[in-house]
Amino acid sequence: MNLWEIILISFSSNTILLGVLGWLARSLLGQLVAKDLERFKSELTNTSIVTAEKLKHELHLIAQEQQVLVSKLHEKRAQVIAEVYGLLVEAQWAAQDFVSPMELVGEPSKREKYITAMNKAAEFYRCFDKNRIYLPSSLCEKLDAFIKAMRTKVIDFGVYIRLDESKMSERTLEKKYEAWDNASEYFNTEVPKARTALELELRIIIGVNQKGNNEAC
């Protein structure tokens, strides 16, 4: 075997060896990359699960907070409606008592009843005006109109209470009794209808069942 054959055989052996080593290197590298990829996918999946659970927990807490807030707001609104409605009823009673044609012996005079009626109306309006933020604007408008109409009827009749009836002219007396009759008629017919409409709207706001409420009343 000459020198060239020995060199050729050596070169061929080295080439094969390098090829084998290259294949082994690529194979090992591929396995390492595959393992790293699987580990990365596993870590990513675990991280996604943890993140999703954390987000779910945070959303649940936020939902609970919102539910508590809504519950407190509803409770406050119910308290406001109860207080405002109670004062409205007292204002109606006082005004209706003032314009009533019935006058019993020993009861307060018309002048005293007029003052009581105006005070009750003012008491209602102060409470209502401070808490109107809890009520729908449409309902506020109805309450404004309701108390304004009652006060107007009370004042229309009340202007004559300050006068001495014995010194009134016949025409003034006619106007007095006309205002009295109008106010009395208004409280006997219009006020009950307006109050019923308000009660229905108030019950809807606080979620009172109409059938159950009728049974309670």
LINJOLIN-V647616 format. One record per residue. RES is the residue in three letters. OMEGA is omega in whole degrees, -180 to 180 (999 if undefined). NEAR is the number of other C-alpha atoms within 10 Angstrom. Layout:
res->{RES RES}
omega->{OMEGA OMEGA}
near->{NEAR NEAR}
//
This chain:
res->{MET ASN LEU TRP GLU ILE ILE LEU ILE SER PHE SER SER ASN THR ILE LEU LEU GLY VAL LEU GLY TRP LEU ALA ARG SER LEU LEU GLY GLN LEU VAL ALA LYS ASP LEU GLU ARG PHE LYS SER GLU LEU THR ASN THR SER ILE VAL THR ALA GLU LYS LEU LYS HIS GLU LEU HIS LEU ILE ALA GLN GLU GLN GLN VAL LEU VAL SER LYS LEU HIS GLU LYS ARG ALA GLN VAL ILE ALA GLU VAL TYR GLY LEU LEU VAL GLU ALA GLN TRP ALA ALA GLN ASP PHE VAL SER PRO MET GLU LEU VAL GLY GLU PRO SER LYS ARG GLU LYS TYR ILE THR ALA MET ASN LYS ALA ALA GLU PHE TYR ARG CYS PHE ASP LYS ASN ARG ILE TYR LEU PRO SER SER LEU CYS GLU LYS LEU ASP ALA PHE ILE LYS ALA MET ARG THR LYS VAL ILE ASP PHE GLY VAL TYR ILE ARG LEU ASP GLU SER LYS MET SER GLU ARG THR LEU GLU LYS LYS TYR GLU ALA TRP ASP ASN ALA SER GLU TYR PHE ASN THR GLU VAL PRO LYS ALA ARG THR ALA LEU GLU LEU GLU LEU ARG ILE ILE ILE GLY VAL ASN GLN LYS GLY ASN ASN GLU ALA CYS}
omega->{-178 -175 -177 178 179 180 -179 179 180 -179 179 180 180 180 179 180 179 178 179 180 178 179 178 -180 180 180 178 179 179 179 179 179 180 179 179 179 179 179 179 178 180 179 179 179 179 179 180 180 180 180 180 179 178 179 178 179 180 178 178 178 179 179 178 179 179 180 178 -180 179 180 179 179 179 178 179 180 179 178 180 -179 180 -179 -179 -179 178 179 177 179 178 177 178 180 -178 180 -179 177 -180 -175 -179 177 179 177 -177 179 176 179 -179 179 178 179 179 179 179 178 179 -179 -180 178 179 178 179 179 177 -173 178 179 -179 -177 179 -173 -177 179 -179 -175 177 -177 180 178 178 179 180 179 176 -179 -178 -178 178 180 179 -180 180 179 179 -178 -180 178 -175 -179 -179 -178 -178 -176 176 -175 -179 -179 180 174 -180 180 180 178 178 179 179 -177 175 178 179 179 -180 -180 180 179 -180 -179 179 -175 -173 -177 179 180 180 -180 178 178 178 180 180 -179 178 179 179 -177 -177 173 178 179 -176 -179 180 -179 178 178 -180 -179 999}
near->{5 6 8 9 10 11 11 11 12 11 12 12 12 12 12 11 12 12 12 12 12 12 12 12 12 12 12 12 12 12 12 12 12 12 12 12 12 12 12 12 12 12 12 12 12 12 12 12 12 12 12 12 12 12 12 12 12 12 12 12 12 12 12 12 12 12 12 12 12 12 12 12 13 16 13 13 19 19 13 19 21 14 15 22 19 13 20 23 15 17 25 24 14 22 28 23 19 28 26 17 12 7 13 8 6 6 9 13 13 17 14 12 19 24 15 18 26 20 15 21 23 16 16 22 20 12 15 23 12 10 16 18 11 16 16 10 11 9 14 17 11 15 21 14 13 18 18 14 16 23 20 12 20 23 18 18 23 23 12 19 16 10 11 8 13 7 9 13 10 10 8 14 15 12 15 20 14 14 21 22 15 16 24 21 15 17 20 13 10 13 18 13 12 14 18 11 12 17 13 12 13 18 15 12 15 15 11 12 11 12 9 9 10 8 8 7 6}
//
